[in-house]
Amino acid sequence: MFENEWERRWNPLREEWIIYAAHRNNRPWTTASNASTAKLKADYDPNCYLCPTNLRIHGDRNPDYSDVFIFENDHPVVGLNSPEIPQDQQSSANGLYIKKSAKGIAKVVCYHRNHNLTLGELPLDNTYKVFLELKKQMEEFRANPVISHVLIFENKGELCGVSNPHPHCQIYATDFTFTITQKHFDVAEKFKQKEHKNIFEEIINAEIQDGRRVFEENKGAIAFIPFFARYAYETMIFPKKRHATLLTMTDEELYDLAETFHRVIRKFDKNFGIIFPYVMTFQQALVDGSEHPEHHLFISIQPPLRQPDLIKYLGGPETGSSTFMSDTMPEQKALELKNIILE
């Protein structure tokens, strides 16, 4: 029913076109994924740097933790001890080239002691505990005068480049704003000035009114594959009440967000009968002392698979010209997930 769909759609948050050509989904492939999506067998790995009581690469020993365990990354991308760049070396080529120190804090968040249980396989209460701990981390970052931007993210599975299979996410807290966050700010402000409305609320309302792409919802949160999805199963999860960051969410709202996220990733796993890989990010406003009333926190999930053994590789149009092309329709993939019954 979707094979004749062939069109382009505007992504208002990224201000770019996405091209959809669903008739291409059945074209022949002679290559497939070569990264494992199989479930890990052991609940403890003596060689894992993240398992309880094990030594990490720099000699620190993990405590015998049971639930959430958070520590500063042993191989940080950013750090408070990042070397200072002398003022006279920060700019070159008549100001065309600029470099700065990479200030920030990088943390690892282990979800649970079990090496072989993902968030989707753990009970909902464990997912909720993780979300509560992430909110506490946000409180610490807000109190740190160096930090202005916080990215919480998970690379789940080998296909997404995870360096350790023990289920975990990471936090990069920095003194500069990441590109997509700045884009969201700019787009939301421009939309407010032109339409006198909030762009995030307009997207949520449009998805609710259409209904075809919404596949999970409870009292406080909603999940859908957006009209402008780039990846086949790309999903946005919003708290229904607007919050700029996790900081202002009540425990009840946080539980509803965690429950919706938990159901989404369980549906991902059940759809293909595998441990479904994805890149997950919490898209939040800055923690720079301002309220950022136009921003609306959401969780973005971008899975690389479009079929059990078929990866969405970034080819010439995506890598070479930043224009995404999809072989599936958002309505088709949302219907798949909507029809999955969870126990």
C-alpha positions as CSV (number, residue, x, y, z in Angstrom):
1,M,0.0,0.0,0.0
2,F,3.0,2.3,0.3
3,E,5.0,1.2,-2.7
4,N,3.7,4.1,-4.9
5,E,4.7,6.8,-2.4
6,W,7.3,9.0,-4.0
7,E,7.7,12.5,-2.7
8,R,9.9,15.0,-0.7
9,R,9.0,16.4,2.7
10,W,10.3,19.4,4.5
11,N,11.9,18.9,7.9
12,P,11.0,22.1,9.8
13,L,13.4,21.5,12.7
14,R,16.5,21.0,10.5
15,E,15.3,23.1,7.6
16,E,16.1,20.5,4.9
17,W,14.3,18.3,2.4
18,I,13.9,14.5,2.9
19,I,13.3,12.5,-0.2
20,Y,11.0,9.4,0.0
21,A,10.9,6.7,-2.6
22,A,9.2,3.7,-1.1
23,H,9.3,1.7,-4.4
24,R,13.1,1.4,-3.8
25,N,12.8,-0.7,-0.6
26,N,12.6,-4.0,-2.5
27,R,15.6,-3.3,-4.8
28,P,18.2,-6.1,-4.7
29,W,21.1,-6.0,-2.2
30,T,24.2,-8.1,-2.4
31,T,25.5,-6.8,1.0
32,A,24.1,-7.0,4.4
33,S,25.0,-6.0,7.9
34,N,28.0,-7.7,9.4
35,A,27.7,-6.4,13.0
36,S,26.0,-8.5,15.6
37,T,22.5,-7.8,17.0
38,A,22.5,-11.0,19.0
39,K,21.8,-11.0,22.7
40,L,24.8,-11.3,25.0
41,K,24.7,-14.5,27.0
42,A,26.6,-13.8,30.3
43,D,25.3,-11.4,32.9
44,Y,28.9,-10.7,34.0
45,D,32.1,-10.4,31.9
46,P,35.4,-10.4,33.8
47,N,37.0,-8.5,31.0
48,C,34.4,-5.7,30.8
49,Y,35.5,-2.3,32.0
50,L,31.9,-1.5,33.1
51,C,30.9,-4.6,35.1
52,P,30.8,-4.3,38.9
53,T,34.1,-4.8,40.8
54,N,36.2,-4.8,37.6
55,L,39.2,-2.7,36.9
56,R,38.9,0.1,34.4
57,I,41.6,1.0,31.9
58,H,43.3,3.6,34.2
59,G,43.2,1.4,37.3
60,D,40.1,2.5,39.1
61,R,37.9,-0.3,40.3
62,N,34.1,-0.2,39.9
63,P,32.1,-0.6,43.0
64,D,29.8,-3.6,43.4
65,Y,26.9,-1.6,42.1
66,S,23.4,-3.0,41.5
67,D,21.4,-0.3,39.7
68,V,22.7,2.9,38.2
69,F,26.5,3.6,38.3
70,I,27.9,6.9,37.0
71,F,31.5,7.9,36.6
72,E,33.7,10.3,34.6
73,N,34.8,8.8,31.3
74,D,38.4,7.5,31.4
75,H,38.8,8.6,27.7
76,P,36.9,11.9,27.6
77,V,36.2,13.8,24.5
78,V,36.0,17.0,26.5
79,G,37.5,17.7,29.9
80,L,38.0,20.5,32.5
81,N,41.7,19.9,32.1
82,S,41.7,20.4,28.4
83,P,44.8,22.4,27.5
84,E,44.3,26.2,27.2
85,I,44.8,27.7,23.7
86,P,46.8,30.9,24.0
87,Q,44.9,33.9,22.8
88,D,47.3,34.6,19.9
89,Q,46.9,31.1,18.6
90,Q,43.1,30.9,18.6
91,S,42.7,32.5,15.3
92,S,44.5,32.2,11.9
93,A,44.0,32.8,8.2
94,N,42.7,36.3,9.0
95,G,40.1,35.0,11.3
96,L,38.8,32.3,9.0
97,Y,40.2,29.5,11.1
98,I,39.4,29.4,14.9
99,K,40.2,26.9,17.6
100,K,39.4,26.8,21.3
101,S,40.0,24.5,24.2
102,A,37.6,21.5,24.5
103,K,36.3,22.2,28.0
104,G,33.6,20.0,29.5
105,I,32.8,16.9,31.5
106,A,32.2,13.5,30.0
107,K,30.4,10.8,32.0
108,V,29.4,7.2,31.6
109,V,26.0,6.0,32.9
110,C,25.8,2.2,33.5
111,Y,22.1,1.2,33.7
112,H,22.4,-1.9,35.8
113,R,25.0,-4.5,37.0
114,N,23.8,-7.0,34.4
115,H,26.1,-7.1,31.4
116,N,23.5,-8.7,29.2
117,L,20.3,-6.7,29.9
118,T,19.4,-3.7,27.9
119,L,17.0,-1.0,29.1
120,G,14.2,-2.6,27.1
121,E,14.8,-5.9,28.8
122,L,15.0,-4.5,32.3
123,P,11.8,-3.7,34.2
124,L,10.3,-0.2,33.7
125,D,11.3,0.7,37.3
126,N,14.9,0.4,36.3
127,T,14.4,2.7,33.3
128,Y,12.7,5.2,35.6
129,K,15.7,5.1,38.0
130,V,18.0,5.9,35.1
131,F,15.8,8.9,34.2
132,L,15.8,10.1,37.8
133,E,19.6,9.9,37.9
134,L,19.9,11.8,34.6
135,K,17.9,14.6,36.2
136,K,20.2,14.7,39.2
137,Q,23.2,14.9,36.8
138,M,21.5,17.9,35.1
139,E,21.2,19.6,38.5
140,E,24.9,19.2,39.0
141,F,25.7,20.6,35.6
142,R,23.4,23.6,36.1
143,A,25.3,24.4,39.2
144,N,28.7,24.3,37.4
145,P,29.6,27.7,36.0
146,V,31.7,26.2,33.2
147,I,28.9,24.1,31.7
148,S,26.2,25.5,29.4
149,H,25.2,22.6,27.2
150,V,24.4,19.0,28.1
151,L,24.0,16.1,25.6
152,I,22.8,12.8,27.0
153,F,23.1,10.0,24.4
154,E,23.3,6.2,23.9
155,N,25.0,4.4,21.0
156,K,23.3,1.0,21.3
157,G,24.7,-1.9,19.4
158,E,27.8,-2.6,17.3
159,L,26.0,-1.1,14.2
160,C,26.0,2.3,16.1
161,G,29.7,2.1,17.1
162,V,29.3,1.2,20.8
163,S,32.8,0.5,22.2
164,N,31.5,-1.7,25.1
165,P,28.4,-3.9,25.0
166,H,27.5,-3.4,28.7
167,P,24.3,-1.3,28.4
168,H,25.1,2.3,29.1
169,C,24.7,5.8,27.9
170,Q,27.0,8.8,28.0
171,I,26.8,12.5,28.9
172,Y,28.8,15.3,27.3
173,A,28.5,18.5,29.3
174,T,30.3,21.4,27.5
175,D,31.0,25.1,27.6
176,F,29.8,25.4,24.0
177,T,26.5,24.6,22.2
178,F,26.3,21.6,19.9
179,T,25.1,22.3,16.3
180,I,21.7,20.7,16.3
181,T,20.8,22.4,19.6
182,Q,21.7,25.7,18.1
183,K,19.7,24.9,15.0
184,H,16.6,24.1,17.2
185,F,17.0,27.4,19.0
186,D,17.2,29.3,15.8
187,V,14.3,27.5,14.1
188,A,12.1,27.9,17.2
189,E,12.8,31.6,17.5
190,K,12.2,32.3,13.8
191,F,9.0,30.3,13.9
192,K,7.8,32.2,17.0
193,Q,8.5,35.6,15.3
194,K,6.7,34.6,12.1
195,E,3.8,32.4,13.3
196,H,3.5,33.5,16.9
197,K,3.4,29.8,17.9
198,N,5.8,27.2,19.3
199,I,7.2,25.0,16.6
200,F,7.5,21.9,18.9
201,E,3.9,22.1,20.0
202,E,2.8,22.6,16.4
203,I,4.6,19.4,15.5
204,I,3.1,17.4,18.3
205,N,-0.4,18.8,17.5
206,A,0.0,17.9,13.8
207,E,1.0,14.4,14.6
208,I,-1.9,13.9,17.1
209,Q,-4.4,15.3,14.5
210,D,-3.0,13.0,11.7
211,G,-2.8,10.0,14.0
212,R,-1.1,7.7,11.6
213,R,2.4,8.1,12.9
214,V,1.7,8.1,16.6
215,F,2.4,4.6,18.0
216,E,2.8,5.1,21.8
217,E,1.1,7.5,24.2
218,N,0.2,7.8,27.9
219,K,-1.0,10.6,30.1
220,G,2.2,12.6,30.1
221,A,4.2,11.6,27.0
222,I,3.8,10.7,23.3
223,A,5.9,8.9,20.7
224,F,5.7,9.0,16.9
225,I,7.7,8.6,13.8
226,P,7.6,12.1,12.5
227,F,6.2,13.2,9.1
228,F,9.8,14.2,8.2
229,A,11.7,11.2,9.6
230,R,15.1,10.6,8.0
231,Y,15.6,7.0,9.2
232,A,13.0,4.3,8.7
233,Y,12.2,3.9,12.4
234,E,13.3,7.4,13.6
235,T,11.2,8.3,16.6
236,M,10.5,11.4,18.7
237,I,9.3,11.1,22.3
238,F,7.9,14.3,23.9
239,P,6.6,15.0,27.3
240,K,3.2,16.5,26.6
241,K,3.9,19.5,28.9
242,R,6.6,21.7,27.6
243,H,9.9,21.5,29.5
244,A,13.1,23.0,28.2
245,T,15.2,20.4,30.1
246,L,14.7,17.5,32.5
247,L,15.2,19.9,35.4
248,T,11.7,21.2,35.6
249,M,9.9,17.8,35.1
250,T,7.9,16.4,38.0
251,D,8.5,12.8,39.1
252,E,5.2,11.8,37.6
253,E,6.0,13.4,34.2
254,L,9.4,11.8,34.3
255,Y,7.8,8.4,34.9
256,D,5.4,8.9,32.0
257,L,8.4,9.8,29.7
258,A,10.4,6.8,30.9
259,E,7.4,4.5,30.4
260,T,6.8,5.7,26.8
261,F,10.5,5.3,26.0
262,H,10.5,1.8,27.6
263,R,7.6,0.7,25.5
264,V,9.1,2.2,22.3
265,I,12.4,0.3,22.6
266,R,10.6,-2.9,23.6
267,K,8.6,-2.6,20.4
268,F,11.8,-2.1,18.4
269,D,13.2,-5.4,19.8
270,K,10.0,-7.3,19.2
271,N,9.4,-6.0,15.7
272,F,12.5,-7.9,14.3
273,G,13.1,-10.3,17.2
274,I,16.6,-8.9,17.8
275,I,18.4,-6.5,20.1
276,F,17.5,-3.4,18.0
277,P,20.4,-0.9,17.6
278,Y,19.9,2.8,17.7
279,V,21.4,6.2,18.5
280,M,19.4,8.0,21.2
281,T,19.7,11.6,22.3
282,F,18.0,13.8,24.8
283,Q,17.4,17.1,23.0
284,Q,17.4,19.8,25.6
285,A,17.9,23.5,26.0
286,L,21.0,25.0,27.5
287,V,21.7,25.2,31.3
288,D,23.1,28.7,31.1
289,G,20.8,30.4,33.6
290,S,18.1,31.3,31.0
291,E,14.7,29.7,30.8
292,H,14.6,29.1,27.0
293,P,10.7,29.1,26.9
294,E,10.6,28.2,23.2
295,H,12.5,24.9,23.6
296,H,10.7,21.7,24.2
297,L,12.7,18.7,25.5
298,F,12.3,15.5,23.5
299,I,14.1,12.2,23.1
300,S,15.3,11.4,19.6
301,I,15.9,7.8,18.5
302,Q,17.5,7.1,15.2
303,P,17.9,3.4,14.4
304,P,20.2,2.4,11.5
305,L,18.2,-0.7,10.4
306,R,15.3,-0.6,8.0
307,Q,15.1,-4.4,7.7
308,P,16.6,-7.1,10.0
309,D,19.8,-7.3,8.0
310,L,19.7,-4.1,6.0
311,I,21.5,-1.0,7.3
312,K,20.6,2.6,6.2
313,Y,24.1,3.5,5.0
314,L,24.8,7.2,4.4
315,G,25.6,7.3,0.7
316,G,26.4,10.0,-1.8
317,P,23.4,12.2,-1.3
318,E,23.5,12.0,2.5
319,T,27.3,12.3,3.1
320,G,28.1,14.3,0.0
321,S,25.2,16.8,0.0
322,S,23.4,16.4,3.4
323,T,20.2,15.4,1.7
324,F,18.6,12.3,3.2
325,M,16.8,9.7,1.0
326,S,14.5,7.1,2.5
327,D,13.2,3.9,0.9
328,T,10.3,3.6,3.4
329,M,7.4,5.9,4.4
330,P,7.0,7.1,8.0
331,E,3.4,6.0,8.0
332,Q,4.4,2.4,7.0
333,K,6.9,2.0,9.8
334,A,4.7,3.6,12.4
335,L,1.9,1.2,11.5
336,E,4.3,-1.8,12.0
337,L,5.1,-0.6,15.5
338,K,1.5,0.4,16.3
339,N,0.4,-3.2,15.6
340,I,2.9,-4.8,18.0
341,I,1.2,-6.0,21.2
342,L,3.4,-5.9,24.3
343,E,2.8,-8.3,27.2
